[in-house]
Amino acid sequence: MAIYPYGRKVWSLDGASFVGAGSTSSVVLDIHDVTDLWLAAFVASAPAGTSPTLTVQVDLIDQDDNVYPAALALTALTAAGHQSGSCGLHTSNLVLPMQCQVTWTLGGTSPEFSGVTLSLFGR
């Protein structure tokens, strides 16, 4: 038995376009079999709008459906590029609950992002 099992894709959103300020969350995701999460965000092309920002985070959800926002929050993307981060037992001494969701927020005036890929992996 491996000490560090292979990772698996928990959720992804590939090649998406986001328009307008505000927040959106994924469906509730089952993470009962993982001890660590890795979140990645990639923006393929320069965003449009005035001071556009894209922030991406993992919100943890306990057994009573209470949401604990931004257990893992990436640095805001303001141009084409990528950000990633991890959380969990082996990276931040955080014991994960059985569920989570990915939330992304667009800020600025009339922000537009295209070619966005968001991925969440667990192991």
GROMACS elastic network, one bead per residue, 0.5 to 0.9 nm:
[ bonds ]
;  ai    aj funct       b0    kb
    1     4     6  0.87924   500
    1     5     6  0.81497   500
    2     5     6  0.55192   500
    2     6     6  0.85861   500
    4     7     6  0.86863   500
    4   123     6  0.75602   500
    5   123     6  0.61264   500
    6   122     6  0.86360   500
    6   123     6  0.60370   500
    7    34     6  0.85629   500
    7    36     6  0.89777   500
    7    37     6  0.89454   500
    7   121     6  0.64101   500
    7   122     6  0.53156   500
    8   120     6  0.87238   500
    8   121     6  0.55000   500
    8   122     6  0.54691   500
    8   123     6  0.63040   500
    9    12     6  0.74082   500
    9   119     6  0.74417   500
    9   120     6  0.61459   500
    9   122     6  0.64447   500
    9   123     6  0.89328   500
   10    29     6  0.73690   500
   10    30     6  0.78464   500
   10    31     6  0.75087   500
   10    37     6  0.88995   500
   10   119     6  0.78406   500
   10   120     6  0.55041   500
   10   121     6  0.51393   500
   10   122     6  0.62071   500
   11    26     6  0.86811   500
   11    29     6  0.76292   500
   11   102     6  0.86835   500
   11   118     6  0.82451   500
   11   119     6  0.59121   500
   11   120     6  0.52477   500
   11   121     6  0.70522   500
   12   117     6  0.72144   500
   12   118     6  0.54478   500
   12   120     6  0.61763   500
   12   121     6  0.86489   500
   13    16     6  0.65933   500
   13   116     6  0.77686   500
   13   117     6  0.54861   500
   13   118     6  0.51402   500
   13   119     6  0.64983   500
   14   115     6  0.77175   500
   14   116     6  0.65038   500
   14   118     6  0.65248   500
   14   119     6  0.80568   500
   15    43     6  0.86864   500
   15    44     6  0.83917   500
   15   114     6  0.71501   500
   15   117     6  0.52511   500
   15   118     6  0.85692   500
   16   113     6  0.82149   500
   16   114     6  0.61070   500
   16   115     6  0.54497   500
   16   117     6  0.64068   500
   16   118     6  0.86393   500
   17   112     6  0.73866   500
   17   113     6  0.55927   500
   17   115     6  0.60455   500
   17   116     6  0.62749   500
   18    21     6  0.88829   500
   18   106     6  0.78640   500
   18   111     6  0.79442   500
   18   112     6  0.56968   500
   18   113     6  0.51323   500
   18   114     6  0.63538   500
   18   115     6  0.89273   500
   18   116     6  0.79535   500
   19   106     6  0.79460   500
   19   110     6  0.72023   500
   19   111     6  0.58794   500
   19   113     6  0.65223   500
   19   114     6  0.85197   500
   20   106     6  0.67875   500
   20   107     6  0.78852   500
   20   108     6  0.85449   500
   20   109     6  0.77665   500
   20   110     6  0.52690   500
   20   111     6  0.52893   500
   20   112     6  0.64710   500
   21    52     6  0.87453   500
   21   105     6  0.71727   500
   21   107     6  0.50201   500
   21   108     6  0.66400   500
   21   109     6  0.71437   500
   21   110     6  0.66025   500
   21   111     6  0.62457   500
   21   112     6  0.86665   500
   22   104     6  0.83747   500
   22   105     6  0.55020   500
   22   106     6  0.53652   500
   22   107     6  0.67747   500
   23   103     6  0.68045   500
   23   104     6  0.56269   500
   23   106     6  0.64771   500
   23   107     6  0.89110   500
   24   102     6  0.84558   500
   24   103     6  0.56186   500
   24   104     6  0.55740   500
   24   105     6  0.65230   500
   24   106     6  0.89181   500
   25    28     6  0.85123   500
   25   101     6  0.64465   500
   25   102     6  0.55639   500
   25   104     6  0.64241   500
   25   105     6  0.88266   500
   26    29     6  0.78997   500
   26   101     6  0.55658   500
   26   102     6  0.53126   500
   26   103     6  0.63841   500
   26   104     6  0.86771   500
   27   100     6  0.86631   500
   27   101     6  0.62882   500
   27   102     6  0.79642   500
   28    61     6  0.83299   500
   28    99     6  0.64826   500
   28   100     6  0.57898   500
   28   101     6  0.50782   500
   28   102     6  0.82726   500
   29    98     6  0.84225   500
   29    99     6  0.54049   500
   29   100     6  0.52500   500
   29   101     6  0.57361   500
   29   102     6  0.84431   500
   30    33     6  0.80958   500
   30    98     6  0.60912   500
   30   100     6  0.68733   500
   30   101     6  0.89046   500
   31    34     6  0.55862   500
   31    35     6  0.82719   500
   31    37     6  0.88864   500
   31    96     6  0.79486   500
   31    97     6  0.73985   500
   31    98     6  0.51489   500
   31    99     6  0.52908   500
   31   100     6  0.69702   500
   31   122     6  0.75290   500
   32    35     6  0.82474   500
   32    96     6  0.80475   500
   32    97     6  0.68530   500
   32    99     6  0.67599   500
   33    98     6  0.78780   500
   33   122     6  0.83721   500
   33   123     6  0.76755   500
   34    37     6  0.73947   500
   34    88     6  0.86342   500
   34    96     6  0.78468   500
   34    98     6  0.86960   500
   34   122     6  0.55041   500
   35    87     6  0.87235   500
   35    88     6  0.56349   500
   35    89     6  0.56106   500
   35    90     6  0.74458   500
   35    94     6  0.85653   500
   35    95     6  0.70262   500
   35    96     6  0.63583   500
   35   122     6  0.72232   500
   35   123     6  0.60167   500
   36    86     6  0.71699   500
   36    87     6  0.57780   500
   36    89     6  0.59615   500
   36    90     6  0.65665   500
   36    91     6  0.72293   500
   36    92     6  0.89722   500
   36    94     6  0.85179   500
   36    95     6  0.85754   500
   36    96     6  0.76461   500
   36   121     6  0.83481   500
   36   122     6  0.55711   500
   36   123     6  0.54938   500
   37    72     6  0.89470   500
   37    85     6  0.83918   500
   37    86     6  0.54442   500
   37    87     6  0.54207   500
   37    88     6  0.60688   500
   37    91     6  0.89741   500
   37    96     6  0.88904   500
   37   120     6  0.68421   500
   37   121     6  0.56402   500
   37   123     6  0.67662   500
   38    84     6  0.71631   500
   38    85     6  0.57656   500
   38    87     6  0.67303   500
   38    88     6  0.88329   500
   38   119     6  0.81382   500
   38   120     6  0.57432   500
   38   121     6  0.51414   500
   38   122     6  0.63208   500
   38   123     6  0.87339   500
   39    56     6  0.85144   500
   39    57     6  0.79007   500
   39    58     6  0.77287   500
   39    72     6  0.80868   500
   39    73     6  0.87861   500
   39    74     6  0.80972   500
   39    83     6  0.83737   500
   39    84     6  0.54653   500
   39    85     6  0.54816   500
   39    86     6  0.61416   500
   39    87     6  0.86744   500
   39   102     6  0.88193   500
   39   118     6  0.75414   500
   39   119     6  0.58266   500
   39   121     6  0.65190   500
   39   122     6  0.89006   500
   40    56     6  0.86322   500
   40    74     6  0.83154   500
   40    82     6  0.72974   500
   40    83     6  0.59052   500
   40    85     6  0.67293   500
   40    86     6  0.88391   500
   40   117     6  0.80400   500
   40   118     6  0.57976   500
   40   119     6  0.52187   500
   40   120     6  0.64944   500
   40   121     6  0.85169   500
   41    55     6  0.89247   500
   41    56     6  0.72643   500
   41    74     6  0.82402   500
   41    77     6  0.85476   500
   41    81     6  0.83624   500
   41    82     6  0.54620   500
   41    83     6  0.53803   500
   41    84     6  0.62339   500
   41   116     6  0.72932   500
   41   117     6  0.58515   500
   41   119     6  0.65703   500
   42    77     6  0.87083   500
   42    80     6  0.76063   500
   42    81     6  0.58167   500
   42    83     6  0.67436   500
   42    84     6  0.87123   500
   42   115     6  0.79783   500
   42   116     6  0.56387   500
   42   117     6  0.51340   500
   42   118     6  0.64746   500
   42   119     6  0.87677   500
   43    46     6  0.75862   500
   43    47     6  0.83193   500
   43    77     6  0.78947   500
   43    79     6  0.74003   500
   43    81     6  0.52770   500
   43    82     6  0.62109   500
   43   113     6  0.73690   500
   43   114     6  0.70096   500
   43   115     6  0.57915   500
   43   117     6  0.66325   500
   43   118     6  0.88753   500
   44    79     6  0.88956   500
   44    80     6  0.54577   500
   44    81     6  0.66187   500
   44    82     6  0.85884   500
   44   113     6  0.87359   500
   44   114     6  0.69650   500
   44   116     6  0.62821   500
   44   117     6  0.82366   500
   45    79     6  0.74148   500
   45    81     6  0.79160   500
   45   113     6  0.76071   500
   45   114     6  0.65053   500
   45   115     6  0.65004   500
   45   116     6  0.84330   500
   46    78     6  0.81520   500
   46    79     6  0.51106   500
   46    81     6  0.85478   500
   46   113     6  0.73716   500
   46   114     6  0.80547   500
   47    52     6  0.66811   500
   47    53     6  0.84097   500
   47    78     6  0.72771   500
   47    79     6  0.60297   500
   47    80     6  0.70553   500
   47   111     6  0.70575   500
   47   112     6  0.55276   500
   47   114     6  0.69906   500
   48    51     6  0.84040   500
   48    52     6  0.67896   500
   48   110     6  0.76996   500
   48   111     6  0.57651   500
   48   113     6  0.67056   500
   49    52     6  0.57359   500
   49   108     6  0.71435   500
   49   109     6  0.58207   500
   49   112     6  0.62292   500
   50   108     6  0.57927   500
   50   110     6  0.66649   500
   50   111     6  0.67397   500
   51    78     6  0.74206   500
   51   107     6  0.76498   500
   51   109     6  0.66671   500
   51   110     6  0.88943   500
   51   111     6  0.75998   500
   52    77     6  0.83615   500
   52    78     6  0.58613   500
   52    79     6  0.81940   500
   52   106     6  0.70730   500
   52   107     6  0.56222   500
   52   109     6  0.67332   500
   52   110     6  0.76050   500
   52   112     6  0.72906   500
   52   113     6  0.83025   500
   53    76     6  0.60352   500
   53    77     6  0.55892   500
   53    79     6  0.80379   500
   53   105     6  0.78959   500
   53   106     6  0.55693   500
   53   108     6  0.62242   500
   53   111     6  0.72964   500
   53   113     6  0.88567   500
   54    75     6  0.87558   500
   54    76     6  0.54177   500
   54    77     6  0.50551   500
   54    78     6  0.65556   500
   54   104     6  0.68549   500
   54   105     6  0.56635   500
   54   107     6  0.65177   500
   54   111     6  0.87551   500
   54   113     6  0.80727   500
   55    73     6  0.75496   500
   55    74     6  0.64138   500
   55    75     6  0.66343   500
   55    77     6  0.63803   500
   55   103     6  0.82594   500
   55   104     6  0.55599   500
   55   105     6  0.52170   500
   55   106     6  0.66698   500
   55   107     6  0.82639   500
   56    70     6  0.86025   500
   56    72     6  0.86011   500
   56    73     6  0.60908   500
   56    74     6  0.56679   500
   56    75     6  0.78915   500
   56    76     6  0.73536   500
   56    77     6  0.87788   500
   56   102     6  0.71505   500
   56   103     6  0.57732   500
   56   105     6  0.65177   500
   56   118     6  0.83173   500
   57    69     6  0.77853   500
   57    70     6  0.52701   500
   57    71     6  0.73433   500
   57    72     6  0.54561   500
   57    74     6  0.60871   500
   57   101     6  0.84308   500
   57   102     6  0.57634   500
   57   103     6  0.53604   500
   57   104     6  0.64289   500
   57   105     6  0.87507   500
   58    68     6  0.89210   500
   58    69     6  0.69691   500
   58    70     6  0.54300   500
   58    71     6  0.58627   500
   58    72     6  0.51277   500
   58    73     6  0.64952   500
   58    74     6  0.89700   500
   58   100     6  0.67168   500
   58   101     6  0.58020   500
   58   103     6  0.62934   500
   58   104     6  0.89201   500
   58   120     6  0.87915   500
   59    67     6  0.64026   500
   59    68     6  0.54834   500
   59    70     6  0.50903   500
   59    71     6  0.56886   500
   59    72     6  0.72420   500
   59    73     6  0.87908   500
   59    99     6  0.88569   500
   59   100     6  0.55187   500
   59   101     6  0.53216   500
   59   102     6  0.62283   500
   59   103     6  0.70813   500
   60    66     6  0.82437   500
   60    67     6  0.57730   500
   60    68     6  0.50407   500
   60    69     6  0.64513   500
   60    70     6  0.77439   500
   60    71     6  0.64762   500
   60    72     6  0.89223   500
   60    96     6  0.74898   500
   60    97     6  0.67900   500
   60    98     6  0.84156   500
   60    99     6  0.62939   500
   60   101     6  0.66242   500
   60   102     6  0.89006   500
   61    64     6  0.78488   500
   61    65     6  0.55828   500
   61    66     6  0.54957   500
   61    68     6  0.61508   500
   61    69     6  0.85606   500
   61    97     6  0.66133   500
   61    98     6  0.73206   500
   61    99     6  0.52090   500
   61   100     6  0.51294   500
   61   101     6  0.76158   500
   62    65     6  0.53075   500
   62    66     6  0.54810   500
   62    67     6  0.67882   500
   62    68     6  0.80012   500
   62    96     6  0.89567   500
   62    97     6  0.57176   500
   62    98     6  0.68850   500
   62    99     6  0.67648   500
   62   100     6  0.83008   500
   63    66     6  0.74449   500
   63    97     6  0.75616   500
   63    98     6  0.72990   500
   63    99     6  0.80710   500
   64    67     6  0.89494   500
   65    99     6  0.88250   500
   67   100     6  0.82088   500
   67   101     6  0.89696   500
   68    71     6  0.67264   500
   68   100     6  0.89304   500
   69    72     6  0.82504   500
   69    73     6  0.88821   500
   69   103     6  0.87588   500
   70    73     6  0.51860   500
   70    74     6  0.88891   500
   70   103     6  0.85056   500
   71    87     6  0.76965   500
   72    85     6  0.71886   500
   72    86     6  0.68927   500
   72    87     6  0.63106   500
   73    76     6  0.87293   500
   73    84     6  0.89740   500
   73    85     6  0.76025   500
   74    77     6  0.84729   500
   74    83     6  0.63587   500
   74    84     6  0.63084   500
   74    85     6  0.63624   500
   75    83     6  0.66859   500
   75    84     6  0.82745   500
   76    83     6  0.80956   500
   77    80     6  0.74957   500
   77    81     6  0.72871   500
   77    82     6  0.72756   500
   77    83     6  0.74043   500
   78    81     6  0.85186   500
   79    82     6  0.89030   500
   86    91     6  0.67687   500
   86    92     6  0.80743   500
   87    90     6  0.77255   500
   87    91     6  0.54735   500
   87    92     6  0.54963   500
   87    93     6  0.79621   500
   87    94     6  0.67892   500
   87    96     6  0.86828   500
   88    91     6  0.54663   500
   88    92     6  0.55163   500
   88    93     6  0.59957   500
   88    95     6  0.59392   500
   88    96     6  0.61886   500
   89    92     6  0.59911   500
   89    95     6  0.53655   500
   89    96     6  0.74068   500
   90    93     6  0.59702   500
   90    94     6  0.78614   500
   91    94     6  0.77131   500
   92    95     6  0.87899   500
   96    99     6  0.80758   500
   96   100     6  0.87812   500
   97   100     6  0.76567   500
  102   118     6  0.88372   500
  102   120     6  0.80565   500
  106   111     6  0.66449   500
  106   112     6  0.82950   500
  106   113     6  0.86631   500
  107   110     6  0.82100   500
  107   111     6  0.65440   500
  108   111     6  0.57891   500
  113   116     6  0.68394   500
